[in-house]
């Protein structure tokens, strides 16, 4: 399961998505998320799913990455679907057994919420798949630039967010090594009830915390040795500039958002 967590990973490439300005990618990702939340029927959310699949095809990221990134959140999707299916009591009654009542609107809302979660994970994952940590830091810092006027440490915030994303795969790899070492010593991590499994995690969490603090200390020491003093006075080898590809992408996302509104108006809404 840990190997299926792909958050924070970057896949180098030469596709138009990789060449886009990180500021535009971050902004369009937020616009895509807003459009998804404004979708009020299955057709609109389905349109969002088709859009993100096309984006993956353009970026040349394998579609199996979507499936791989969704595996860790399958329990959340199932829980959300079941919750909506059993507690929404409107529309035609489809199934009844003792205290269980399943209505047509409950099934539709369950499908809608599941599709929305899948599209959100896939859409936000595409941002990190096609943007290097350095570019992501520059993009976040430039977007938050106006906050510098009110003394907000923009550079430090952007750096911390990017370092957190960067070290997710590293911590996952470290966790797998610790689990393998504990299993080799005879630790039982899979059997027993919830309480037993929680207790079995203690020999994993303690070494993981120690390793994380050690890595953080080494990173801080390395930055200090390189005379790192924050964003003040720093220059960049690559200056961010908007290109024709960025404006084409902006136009496509605007058309996508307009399509969401059109489907909301043309078809019955669920909510």
N, C-alpha and C positions, 0 to 999 in steps of 0.2 A: 504493500500500500504506500509506503514512504517513497518508493521509486516513482510512483505515479504523480507526485506533487511537482508540478513544473513552474510554480510561481517564482518569478524573479530570474528565470533562465533566459538567456539571449542566444538566438540562433543567427549567426552572421549570414548575410546574403547581399545580393545586388538588385533586388526587386524594387519597384517604385515605392513600396511601403517602407523599405529600409532606408531609401534616400530622402524620405520626407523630413521636414524640419520637426524636431521633437516637440516644439511648442504647438505646432499645428496638430500633431498626433494626440497630444494630451488634451487639447481643446476639443477635438472631434470625438475623442473617447467619451468625454463628459457629455457632449451633445447627444451621442448615441445612447448613453445611459438614460438621459432625460427623455429622449424619444420613446425608449422602451417602457418607461414608467407611465408615459402618456397613452400608450397603446391600450385600447379598451375592449378589444375582441381578439379572437384567435387568429383571424386573417392578418391583423396588424402585427401581432407578435410573430406570426409565421413569416411575414415580410422582413422583419428584423433578423430572423434566423437565416433566410436566404441571403440577405445583405452581408452578414458576417461570414458566411461560407464563401461568398464571392471574394471577400477581402482576404480570406485565407488562401484562396486559389491565386490571387494576384501576388500575395507575399511569398508564395511558393513554400509555405509552411505546411507540412503533411497534415491532412485532416485527422489522422489518428491522434494528433496532439490534443485535439478537442476532447476526444474520448478519454485520453490519458489524464487530462487535467480535470475531467468531471468525475472520475472514479472516487476521489476522496469526499466529494459532496453528495454522493448518491444517497446516504442516509438522510441528509437534510432535505433533499428533493422528495424522498418517499414520505418523510414525516410531514412536510408541508402539504403534499397531495392528500394524504389520509386525513389530515386535520381539516382541510377545506371540504373534502368530500363528505365527512360525517357531520360537520357542524353547520353547513349551509342548507337551510330548509326552505327552499323556494323552487318553483317550477314543478314539472311533472315528477311524480314519485316513480322511480325505476326499480327499486329493490327494498324489501321490507322483511326483517327477521328479528323478532323480539324487540330489543331496544335500538337496533340498527336500522336507520332510514337513509337511503341514498336518493337524492333528488337530481334532476337533470342539470340544474344550475350549479350544484356542487361539483359534478363531474367536469363541467365546462371550466369552472374557476380553477379546479385542480390542474387540469391540462394547461390552462393559461399561465398559472403561477410556475409550474414546472418548466415550461418553455421559456418564461421570462428569466428564471434563474440560470438556465443553461446558456441563454444568449448573453447574459451579463458576464458570466465567468469566461465564456469564449471571447467576447469583445474586449474585456479588460486584459485578458491574457495575451491577446495579439499585440498590445502596446509594449509589453516587456519582451515578447519574442522578437520584435523587429527593432528595438531601441537598445543601444548599449548603455550600461550604467552611467558612463561619463556624459553621453548625450542627454540621458534622462535627467541627470543633475543640472546640466546647463539649462535645459528646457524649463524645469520647475523653478529654478532661480530667476530666469528671465520673466516668467509669468507672474511670479510673486514680487518682482522688482519694485512696483509702486509702494509696497508695504515698508520699504526701507525708510521712507520719509517719516514714518511714525516709530522708528527705531526697532522694527521687528528684525531679528537675526535671520534674514532670508537665506543667506548662503549656508549657514549652519543647519537650518531646517531641511533644506534640499539635500545637503550632504548626509544627514542622518537618515532620511527616508531612502535614499539610494543605497547606502551601506546596509540598511536593514533588508532591502530587497536582494542585494547582492549576496548576503550571507545566508539566505534561506536555503539554497541548494547545499551550501557547505555544512550547515547544521543538520540537514537531513542525512547527508553522507556520514557525518559524525555519529548521529543517532543509530544508523544501521550498523556501524562498526561496534558501537558499545553493546547493542543488542546481540550481535553475533558473539562477542566476547563473553557476555553473561550466559548465553545459551551453551557455549563451550564449557563453561564452568558448572553446568548443571542447573541453571536457573530455569524455572517453568514460568513462562510469560503469557501463555495462552489458555491454560486450563483454570477451572475454578470460577467463582461468581465475580460480580463487579468489585466487591471489596477486596477479594484476593488478587484480582488483576491490578487494582489500584496500588496495593502494597507491593506488587511485583515491579511496578514502575519506579519505585524509589531507588533501586540500584542503577537505574538508567538515568534518572533525572539529575542525581547528584554529580556523577562524572560529566554529564552534559553541561550543567551550570558551571562547573570548574573549568571545563574546556572553553566555554563561551567567554568567561571572564579573562582567561589566559589569552585568547585570540584578541579580545578587545584591548587588553593591555599592550600586546605586541603591535597592534595596529596604531594605537596612540603613540607608542615609542617610535615607530617607523615614520609617522607623520611629523613628529617633533624633530627627528634627526634630519628630515628634509626641509626643515625651517618652515613648516606649514603654519600660517597664522590667520586662516580664514579667508574670506573673499576680498578683503580690502587690498587694492593695488594689484590684484592678480590679473594676468592676461591669458588669452586663450589662443591655442594654435589654430583652431577652426572656429571662425566667426559664423554664428547662426544667421542664415538668410533664407527668406521664403523664395521658392522657385515655382515654376509653372505647375509642377506636379502637386504642390501644396494647394494651389487655388483650384485645380481640377478636383482634388479630394474634397475640398470645402464645398464645391458645388454639388458633388454627388451626395454628401451627407445632408445638405440642405434639401435636395430633392427627396432623399429618403425620409427626412422629417416631415416634409409636405405630404409624402405618400401615407405616412402614419396618420396624419390629420384627416386626409381624404378617406382612408378606410374607416376611421372612427365615425365620420359623418355618413358614409354610404351604407355601412352595415350596422346592425343592432349592437349596442354595447352590452358587455356583461355586467359591469358595475353600475 
